Amino acid sequence: MAQHHHSDGPWRVRVDDEDGTPCGAGVLLDDRHVLTCAHVVRYAGAGPEGAEGAAGRVRISSVACRPEWTRTARVAPGTWVHEDGTQRGDVALLELDEPAGCGTRTTLWKVPISGGTVRVYGFPRAELFRGMGADARLAGSGGRQGEWGLLKRERLGDPWIERGYSGAGVMALGGEFDGHVIGIVVADFVDGDAKAAWMLPTETVLTYLPRIAELGFTEGDPADRLGHARNEPAEDVLGDPLRLALTQELTRLLDSDWSGTVVVGTGGTTAVGDSWLVRLVRTADPAARAIVSDAELTDAPGDTVLGLGAIDAAYDARGRSVADVCGYLARRFGLPGGDARAVAWQLLRRRPPACVVIGGVDRAQDPQILVRDLLEPLAERARSRGLRLVLGFEGVPPAGLARDVSLDPEPIGGSAVGGVSAGVVQQVVGRLAAEEDAAAALEQEWGVRFFAAPRLPQRAAPRLRVRLAVARVTEPSPELTAVHDQAVAARTAVAAFHRDLRRLIGTHRDLSSTLELHRVRAARYFGDEDRHLAEFHAPAARALHIVPIDLAAARRSVGRYVDEVNRRIEEG
């Protein structure tokens, strides 16, 4: 008997009809089982037991084994999920009539799908039998409804996904899960030069086909470990103005390019609870999407549904140790792990940056150590590293905990004298929000460049919008004046930040212009390669370009260069 050899990706197989015509791809899980799309099986003239075409078989052919092999297969009972015309399901588990004899065993990994590069191997018209690989970029949600994740083309001109790739394993390229299968291709989209495709993540596959987990073909921790809401009624959480407003504000942050730390209150005198947070996390969870109807998502109020995979990891810290929290994060993101500070360091350097929700922080086994060793290091550098971190507290958060946004549900106190209308307050808060956006953009472009740059003020508009939404329900409300006054004070702080940072930018530009002006003067008199002047110019140029830029030191270096140029010119 010939010796059996595998090439890379031994799980790669082709799904043919009974006549041997290629219909799609599949993932060989072991010698008896293949995962593919339900519609591929239907194309091949087969189907689930009891359905039209169920008497048919499909043929499974190896493309990564030498010698090649072919086996017939049928749909395993209870493993057919297909809602034609929707972004739902489309998955089937096949059982081979005879063992493949390959000896391979494939693990499907539960991993974040918000970003990264993947490779798929299918059977396009140009390579119908041998197959061809195509690279794609994970792009998160494929739409508000459904549970398919979006794939986008990496480079123009490269091979792209088309019919024949359906059912192909989606393999991570690079990063912590390099070489792991994280889902299957379910559909393609081509409209001229616009090309995209969709995948079904492992967590969604497992929701439809729990038998795959029972057979031991999965690894990794789920995206959502936030658990259930605590001691709260089961009525529609979005029917409450406060919970609706909190949901909308957090959705706007997480569905944008914002990064930073948001501290969320889930207790206090308002008894707002965490039902709204649990619900919002579930809208992004690939596993939960499989059991939530499209109507529940599309009929929800605006800004209350996150894109599929928008939250990479969510964990309930209540009653948990620091090691429990760190262990979950390390497993979920494929990190080396270690103590809390090591996990924080690894998570801050992960690419693409993560989106993490930790609830019940102050109800952990040792909240002080959890904050000091893990959450504070993350919170301090979240914005600069692109991390989005949501921290939930039932009580009052630590005063020293860094944060960029505070979604405190408590009423805002203050003077009720000189009441204002909700419309006026809305205008002022709207202006504040626009100014905070502009300040954040300026800080992202310039703030990180300067030594001792002014600190971007905490965003106040999100919390003020929350309290405005509640106060206007009972207008006239004395809280409207308090919201108005805080918005005015916040606008003053933002204006001061903008002014101070603009001053630094202006100084940097003036010094750069001065340096260039005198370089041109020096070149006119002494040529471009005067070695003596170059010894003065080089440190001045470095001082203006190497981050963090110390403008005081740069001014001294530029001054020395200018003085030397002037001295040389005067001496003739």
N, C-alpha and C positions, 0 to 999 in steps of 0.2 A: 504493500500500500504506500502511495506517495506521502512524503512528509508534509504536514500541514503548516502553512505560513500565513501570517497576517501582515498587511501593510498598515499604515496609520489609519486610525478610525475603523477598527474591525467590526464595529456595529453598523456600518453602512450597508444597506441592502436595497434592492430594487423590487418594487411590487408590480407584477405583470398579471395580465388576464390569463385564462387557461390556455390560450393560443400562443402565449409568450410575448404579447404586445406590451411594452412598458406603459404603466399608468401612473406611476409616482414612486416615492421613496418610503423608507421605513427605518426604524431603529431596532436592531437585533438586541434584545435584552438578555437572552440566554439561548440555549439550544432549542428551546420550545416556544419562545414568545417573541413577537414583533409588534412594536407600537407604530401606528400610522394614522392617517386621517380617514375618517369614515367615508368622505366623498371619494377618496382614492379607491377604496374597496368597491364602492358603487360603480365607479367608472369601469372597474375590472369585471363587472357583471355579477358580483357577489353581494352579500349583505348579511344582516343578523338572522338568526334562526326564526322562522315563521314569517319573515318578510319576503316580498317579491324578489326573486333572484337568489334566495337563500341557499338553494341547492348547489349554486356554483361555488367554485374554489378560486383562490388566487394562487399565483406562483411567486415564491420568494427566491430571488437569485442573489448570490453574494457578488460583491464588487471589490472586496478588500481581502479575499482569501485566495490562496493558491494551494491546491487546485480549487477552481470554482465549484460551487454546488448550487443545486436548485431543489426546493421542496414545495409541496402544495400546503396550503393552510386555509383555515376557516376562522370566522369571527368567534371568539370565546363567548360563551353565554353571558348576557348581561353587561357586555362591554362595548356597546355601540351607542354613540351619542352624536346626533346630527340634526341640527335645525337649519335646514336649507334656506339660504337667503338672509341669514342673520350672522352677526359676529358672535356666535355662540357655539361652544362645544366643538364638534367636528373631530372626533377622536374615536379610535377603535383599537382593541387588542386582539391580535391574531395568534392562533395556536397552530404550530406546524404539525402536520400529520405524522412526520417522522423527525427525530432529532437531527439538527444540522450537523452535529459532530464537530462543531467549530471550537467549542470550549470557551468561548468568550462570555463575559458577563458585564453588562453595562449598567452604570448608576446614573439615574436622573437626579440632578442637583437643584435644590431650591435656593435661588440666589436673587439678589436685587436685579431688576431689569430696567432701571432708569437710565443707564448709559453703559458704554463699553463697545468693544468690537467683537463680532461673532463670524463664524464661517459655517456655511451650509453646503451640502453636497447632493446635487440632484441630477435629473436626467432630461436636459433640454433637448429641443429638436436637433441641435447640431451634434449632440453626443448622447443619442437616445439610449444606447446600451452601456457604454463605458462610464458615462457620467462626467460631471464637471463641478468644481467648487466655485463658490461666490462669497465674497466678503460683504458684510453689512454692519451698520451701526445701530445699536439698540437706541430707540427714541421714545421709550415710555409708552404713553397711552396711544391707542389707535382710534380713540373716540370716546365720547362721554358714555355711550352704551356699550355693552358687550365686554368680553374679557380677553380680547386679542391685543398683544403688544405689537407696537409698530417697529418695522425694520426699514432703515433708509440706506441708500446706496453710498458706499464709501468714496468711490472715485468714478468720474465720468469715463466711459469707454471700457470699464471692466465688465466681465460677465455678470449678468443679473438674474435674479430669481424669476422663473416663469413656470408655466404648467409643466409638471415633471419634477418639481422640487417639493410639492406638497407631501407632507409626512416625513421630510428629511429632518434629521437631528440638527438642532442649533447648538453649535459648539463654541464656547467662549475662547477668545483669542487674547492672550496676555492677561495681566492682572492676577488676582489671587485664585481664580477658578480656571486658569488656562487649561484647555484641552478637555474640560468637562462638558457634558451634554446638559443643557439647561431648558430644553423645550423642543417643540417641533414646528416646522413651517406649516401654515394652514392655508395661505392664499397669497396671490400677487396682485399688483396694480401697476398698469402701464398706461400712460396717456402722453404720447409723444416722448419728450425728454424727461417728463416727470415719472419717476419710478419708485415704488415702495412695495412692501410686503408686510405680512403679519405672521406672528408666531403665537403659539399657545404655551405659556410658561408652565414649568413643571408643577407648580402649586395648583394651577387650574386643572391640569391633567389629572392630578391625584384626587381632586374633589369629584371629578366625574368617574374616575376609575380607581377606587380605593384598593382594588385587588393588586395593583402594581406595588403599592406600599406593603401590602400583606405578603407579597412574594419577595420583599426585601430589595427592591430595585431603587431605593431612594436614599439620599443623604441631604444634610443641611437643615438649618432651623427655619421656621416660617417667618414671613414678614410681620405678621401681627401676633404678638404675645401680650397685647394690652389687656385682654380679658374682657369681662362683662362690666357694665356700669354697676356701681355700688349703691344699693338701697334707694333706687329711684323708680318712680312709676314707669310703666311701659308705654305710656301714650306718646304721640308724635312729639319728639323733642324739638322739632323745628316750629311747632306751634307756639312756643314760648319766645317772646321778643328778645330776651337776654341770650338764650341759647342760640337762637337764629343769628343774632348779631356776632356772637363769638365765633360761630361756625364760619360765617362769611368773611370775617377779618382774617382768620387763620388760613382759610382757603386762598384768599387773595395773595397772602404772603408765599404760601407753598407752591402755588401755581404760577409764580412769576420767577424772575431771575434773582430775587432777593436772597441774601444769605445772612446768617447771623443767629442769635439766640433769642427765642421768645419764651418768656415765663408766663405760664397760664395758671390762673387760680381756679380751683375746682371745689372750693369749700366756702367758708366765710358766712356772713350774715345773709347773703342772697340764696344760699343752699342750691347754687346752680348745678352742682354735681359734675360728673364727667361723662354723662350719657351722650352729650353732643360731641365730645372728643372721640369716644369709642366709635360712634356712628361715622364720623368723618374719616377716621383711619380705615374703617372697613370699606369705604367707597374706593380706596386705592388698593386694597388687598386682592391679589390675583385669586386667592382661594375663595374669599367672600363674594367676589363678583359672580362666581358661577352659581350662587344660590340667591342672588338679588335680581329681580326682574328688571328689564330694560325700562319699563314704565316708572318704576321706583326711582330710577336714576334720572331719566329725562323729564319727569314731571316735578322733580324737586325744585325749590326756589333757586334763583341764580346764585352762583358762588357758594354752593353747598356740596359740590361733588368734586373730588380730586381726580386727576387722571390716573389711569391704571399704573401701578408701580411708582407713584409719586413719592410715597413714603417707603424707604428701604427697610426700615426696622422700627418696630414699636414694642415696648416692653413695660410691663407693670412691675414697679419696684416694691410694691407693698409686701412687707414681710420677707423681702429677699435680701441676701447678703451682697456685699460689694463684689465678691467672687461670682455670684450668680449673674449679676448684671454684666460684668466683664466677660464672663464665659459665653453668654448669649451673643453679645456684640462680636466677639472674636469668631464664633462659629458662623454667625450670619454673614459676616464680611470676609471669611476665610483668612483672618489675621493670625499671625504667629501666637498672639496672646501674651500672657504674663500678668504682672500686677496691674493695678488700675492706671498708673501713670504710663506704663508701657502701652496699654491698650489705647489710651488717649492719644499718645504720640503717633501710633500706627493709624488710627482713624483720621487724624488731622492730615495725614499725608496720603491718604487713599485717593486715587483718581479713578473715575470721576468722584467729586465730593459727595458725601452721603447726606441723606435726610433721615434724621433719627428722632423718635418720640420716646421719652421716658416719663411715665406717669407715676403718681404716688411717691414722689421723691422723698418727701418728709415722713413717709410711713414705711420706709425701708428699715432693715434691722439696725443699721447704723448710718442715719442720714448725714451726719456731720462728716464722716470719713468718705462716704459716697460723693458728697459735694466737693470736699477738699481734694481728693486724689483723682477723681475721674471727671466730674461734671464741670468744676471750675476751670481746669485746664482746657476743656473743650469749649466752654462758653467764652473764655477770654479771647480765643483765636478763631472762633467759628467764622466771623465775617471775613477776616483776611484770608482764610483758607477755603472759602466757598462752601463751608459746611452749613447745613440748616438743622438747628437743634431746637426741639420743643421740650420744655421741662414743665411738668404738671405738679402743683403743690396744693394740698388740701388746706394748709394753714398759710401763715405769712412766710414768703420766701426769705432766705438770708439776705440781709441788707447789702452785704458785700459781694453778692453773686453778680458777675457781669451779665448784662442783658442789653439787647438792642431794641426789643419791644416788650412791653408788659401788657398782657391782656388780663388785667385785674378786673373781676366782675363787680367789685364793691362800688357803691355809690360814691360820687365825688362830693366832698363837703366844701363849704365856702359860703360867702355872703350871698344872701338872697335879695339884697338891695339892688334896685335898678334892673328889674327883670327884663330879659330879652326874649324874642320869639324864636321858635325852633328854626325858622327859615334863615334868620340872621346867623344863628349859631352854625347852621349847616354851611353857609357861605364861608365863614371864618375857618371852620375845620377843613373845608375843601381846599382853601388857599394854603393852609398849613401842610396838608398832605402833599400838594404839588411842590411846595418849597422843600419839604423833607426828601422827596424823590430827587430833586435837583441837587440838594446838598449831598445825598448819598452817592449820586453819580460823580460829582466833583471829587468827593473823598476817595472813591474807588480809582479815579484816574490819577489824582495828585497826592492825596493824603498819605499814602503808604510810602511816598518817595522821600518825605522830609523827616529829619530828626526833630523830635519835640514838636510835631505838628499838632494843631488843635484837635481835640477829641470830638468826633461826631456825636451830637446830642442823641439821646435815646428817642426813638420815634414815639411821638405822643398821639398822632392822629388815629392809629388803630383803636386804642383804648377809648379815646374821646368819641369816636364814632359808635362804639359799643354803648356807652352811657347815653349818648344822644338818642340812639334808637329806642332805648327804654324810656327816657324822659319825655320824648315827644308823644308817647302813647298816653301819658297822663297830663299833657299840657293843659293849663300852665303848670310848670314844675319849677321849684326853686333850683333844681340841679342844672337847669339850662344855663343859668348865670354862671355857675361854677365851671361848667364845661367851656363856656365862652371865655372866661378869664384865664383858664389854663391854656386854651388854644392861643390866646394873645401872648401869654408868657412864653409859650413854646416857640412861637414865631420870632420873638425877640432873641431867644437863644440860638435858633437856626440862623438868623441874620448875622449874629455875632460870629458864629462859626464860619459862615460863608465869607464874611469880611476878613477875618483873620487868615483863612487859608488863601484867599485871593491875594492878600498882602505878600504871603510867602511866594506864591506863584509869580507875582510881579517882580519881586526881588530876584528870583531865579532867572527870569527872562532878561532883566536888566543886566545882571552879571554875565549871562551868556552873550548878550549883545556886545557888552564892553570887551569881553575876551575876544570875540570874533573881529570886532573893529580894529583892535590893536594887533591881532594876528595879521590882518590884511595890511596894516601900516608897516609892520615889521617886514613882511614879505616884499613890499615895494622897495624898501631901503636895503634889505640884507638878503633877499631871496627866501625860498621856502625851506631851505635845509640848514639854517643857521643852528648849529648844535648847541651853542651856549644859550640862546633864547629858548630852544626846545626844552632845555632842562627846567626852565621856569613855566613854560606853557603846559607841559604834560601834567604836573600835579594840579594845576588850576582846572584843566579839562576833566581830570578824574574827580576832583572835588564836586564838580557840577553834574556828574553823570552816575557815580556809584551810589547806590541806595544803601542805607538812608543818607540823604544829602544834608550835611551840616552847613547851613548857609553862612554862619559866622566864620567857619574855617574856609569855606569857598571864597568869601569876600577877601580874606587875608591873602589867599593864594592868587586870586585874580589881581589884587592890588600890587603884589610883588612883581607879577609879570608886567603889568602896566608901567610900574615905576622903572623896571629894567629896560623896557622898550623905549620909554621917554629918555632915559639916561643915554642909551646908545645913540638915539637920533640926535640929541643935543651935542654929544661929543663928536658927531660927524663920522 
